[in-house]
Every structure is written in structure tokens, then in C-alpha cells.
Amino acid sequence: MCGVVGFVGKRACADILVKALKNLEYRGYDSAGIAVFENEKIKTVKAKGKIREGLEEKLKKEPPLNAVCGIGHTRWATHGEPSDVNSHPIGNERISIVHNGIIENYREIKSFLIGKGYEFESETDTETVAKLLDHYYKGDPIKAIERVIGVIEGAYALGIIFKDHKNTIYAVRKDSPLIVGKGNGESFIASDMTAILEYTREYYCLERGEIAMLDGSGIHFTDLHGEPVEKELLTAEWDVESAQKGGYEHFMLKEIHEQPDAIRNTISPRVKDGMPDFSECGLTDEKLRSYKHIFIVGCGSAMHAGMAGKYLIEAVARTPVIVDIASEFRYRDPLVAEGDLAVIVSQSGETADTLEALKLSKAKGADTLAIVNVVGSSIAREADMVIYTNAGPEISVCSTKAYAVQTAFMYLFAFQIAYVRGKIDGSRCRELVKGLLEVPEKISECLEDMSQYQFAASKIFNADSLLYIGRGLDNALSMEGSLKLKEISYIHSEAYAAGELKHGTISLIEEGTPVIAVMTQNALKEKMISNVRTVKSRGAKVIIICRSSEKIDEDCADYKVGLPDADDIFLPLVSSAAMQLIAYYTAVQRGCDVDKPRNLAKSVTVE
Ligand code: F6R
């Protein structure tokens, strides 16, 4: 996730900006840069790679900078590979900007600007904002910013400098974080307080529709029409580590809370006029129509996202899908061949087995589509087509938001296959896409009150073993719920198709065995209730995850975890946040090291 910083004061600022950027390194990045007012010009220094080896080395080769005002950025690549030219700040001799977020309509803006004679150097969405500002700027920064804000769609936190408004920073945001720090005779902007805690603890939260202007006289807030806005000055009580976690106790909890935005960032750029659109990666409708077989391959949570994809694609697009674990796929001489599509799913893009599965599929003549979070990773580079999931870096070892975005992508993918293969018409496809775009809001509702997850956790944290049961999509998604629980709390857990229990596994149930029953599918409700009663009558302690509005008899389940209402097809994706939180609070109550579970690594680059 990109990091934004800015400084205005009386001291030389280059080192302050670099230090502030280093404080944001935990967010993950692949390039860094600064732009400062130096000798009546905007001077930009930026480089691919780590700050120490890239930006700092370049700065050492420059004459010392005396500037007292500038902006800085760490970039986590989303549009365009990590490179010097794609690094921020981006702009020209008149204007320079740093941006965190994603501009969804950047293609349209780019075409408009090319029509006006602008030329583009980078592959970034950010360059369209810089050029649009340049286009509208006629001497009044606020007016130019107001025009730009009216055009751009998506998420942004922007720090902006104009050459002819020396030693002044403008900042504006929507759906990406940005705070404004107030120091002693100096001011800052930053993605979060971590960046500037050693300089000040006092800050303002910038809201949507407000513009901050920082100059030698202090900090001024206006609305988009230039009218002054009064804001409350806040004081940060955190230490640096908790600031990195945005005030959350663990990265896992923070990343669970980032899921609504992460899903928006994955889905919105791939929706055009209400319909799925994968043209950015070359996955045309003709190709999607033509594939004989679709394989989805990954490891762990990524494979579970593939399992959700299988259920969705088969249900909506009536197209069979083979899901495989990468380490099995690569050694079993799979039947993948020319004319097939292999969808390779990976957060890191570096998992050894998954990478080999990709190479094997290519060697056998299949088209390969990578669903990857880390831009420029090995799997992204190797695949024929790439969809980046734009979730930002996932720091907790256990996957939460990366799984959520992979699964969300599977929905959109299923809808597009269904549409191009004539299984649903345009209006149904639009309806489904609309439903998917509403999922982030539903997940946000789930995240409002933690008490029911904490309560459920208190009922299982002493268990040695438990079962997750579900049917249909609930079965697919509870595989991931079960993996979460076992990997961070070390309680043995299995996910089982509810109807399969009676063929053996039910013998594990004894007095007090916890069972988590996921029941979001109205169409399968009666069958699920009967499975739940069966385990309950054998002594199981049942926690049921279902709609809050569902009436559950006491003799059926012991506790209920309520979900907001949503269509059957979308509620499982919402319920996965509830399962992650139950796992999280169980691990916390057991005193486990949530973000770094024993024996596990974030990126498994060996077999
Ligand atoms: C579980 C988890 C792992 C990863 C798996 C694949 O929480 O994080 O199961 O999903 O190691 O990793 P990627 O997606 O990086 O290929």
C-alpha cells in the first residue's frame, strides 16, 4: 500500500521526508521518491527499490538540498511495474503529486488528455491526475483541485505542490487515509501517524470534500469551494508499533477491517458500464467462450478461493471447473492442454509449487491467467495474462484480505463466463455485478460490533478439536474458516460437507464437541437444520452462523453469530469475515502469536 508524506517548515526537509517514508516501510513498497521546492523549481528524486539502496543512494549523488517544503511517496505498484518512471512523485515542471489509491476511470481521463495533446511517460493511473491538474490549473490551485475531484473516480489520498505556489502543499482524500500533522512551526501530511510521530503527536483527520493547505503560516482547511472549514485538533496516544497497525492490536485484525476497501479496489476497476470487463489483461470474450476446460490452481487459502470459484462458475456459468492444490497438480501429469485455461491464484506470486504449476500449464499449451496481489512477482511475470488484486500488502502471515479479494474476483469471473457463454443475459449479469459491488458494505456491517465473535471464541477457545459444517458455497468457504482457526489458534479443525458427516466423521462427535455450522443458503436451509439437529442430539455444542433475522430454536443450536441480510450467492463471502474474526479472537484468547503463527512463513518459495 502506498505511503504519502509531506513537510512544510523552516528546516531542510529532504532528510525529514526520507525518514518519514522509512517509517511507512511496513506498509510495503517497491519504489520511493520525493519532490521539493529547490532554487525556484520543483526538484524530484525517485528510484525503484528499497529507500536505502534506491532513493538514498540517488540523493547522495545530488548536491545537498536546502528545500524546506516537499512531498514524498513509497509506491506499492498497482498500475505498471515497479520502475523509476512509474515511481512517485509524478508531474512536470509546474505540478507534482503523490497518490495513494486507485483511479478507476483513468483510461477515460487518459484518452481525454491525449486528445488535448498530452503525452504520457508512465503506466500509472496517477499520471492522469497530475496531467488533469495541469490541464485545469490556471493559477488557482483550489479551483484546479475542485475540477479534478469532480472528474476522478476511485480512491485517493493526494499530496500536491505547484511550482508557482512556493513552499505550499495541498492535500485532498477520498477512501484512502491521510492525516495532517501540526508541529512546532511546521506542518506535515502523512498516510498515518507512524510517519511523523517523532516530530509531533497532534494531527487533524482530513475528510472527503475538504482540502488542506499547508504553508509557512500554518494549516488551513477549506471545502471544495474554498470556504474555510474548522477542524478539531487530535492527539495521538499510540506508540510507533501500534500506529503501524492503525490502532489495531494485530495486523490480522487491521487487514480483516481493510477487506471492504480491498474488495472495492479489486472489483471496481474491472467493471465497465455495470458489466465485468477483463480487457486490461487480454482475457477477451472470445477466449472465455472458447476454453475447453478451466483449471484453478493454488495453495492454502488461494486454493480455497479457487474452490469458491468452482462452486460459483459451475452454478452460474454451468461450466465445469477443476480445482487443484498446486503441489498435487504439478506431479500428477494433469490433463491440462492446449485450448484450456489455467487460473493460477497467489497472493505473493512467489509460491514455489504454484509457480511450477503455472510453468507446467504453459508447457502443456494452456493459456495462463494469474490472480496475484504482488505486482511484478514471478507468477505475474510468467503468466500470459494477469489480474492484480490490489489488496495492498498483507503483513499478517495468515491470509485474510488477500483471500477475500481472490474470492471476490471469482464472483466477477463467474458472471463474465456465464454472460459470454449465454447462461445469463446482460440484465441478470448487471444485477449480479451490482450485488457484488454491495458486498463491501455488508462486510462493513459485519465489522461494526466484535462482541458476537468474541463470545463465540470464548465458547471454543478451550477445545482440542472442532468441525465446521456447511452445504454448497458455505462448504467451500468454511474450508477457509477452518484453516484460519487451525493455523493461528492451533486447535485442530476440519471443514466437512454437512451431508457427508454421517458417512464416518459423525463418530467424532461426543458431549461438548464444538461444531460451527454455516447456514447462509436459503435453498439448503432445511437440510442444514436437519444436519445441525443430528450433531446436537449427539452432544455437540453448536455455533450457527446465519442471517441475524433467522429464528433458531434453542434445541437446534447453542449460539448464533448473526450476519446482515444478502442474497444466497453473496452471503458466504460476507460470512467469511465472521469466520476470520472467530479464528482471530480464539487465537487471542489462547494467547497465540496471531500475526506470526508457529512454523509458518508468509511466502513459501521452497517446495
Ligand atoms: C493461509 C495462507 C496460506 C497461503 C498459501 C499460498 O492463511 O496464507 O495458506 O494462502 O501459502 O500463498 P500465496 O497465495 O502467496 O501463493
Residues whose N, C-alpha, C, O or C-beta is under 5 A from the ligand:
A	BS01	F6R	C299 G300 S301 A302 V345 S346 Q347 S348 G349 T351 V397 C398 S399 K602 V604
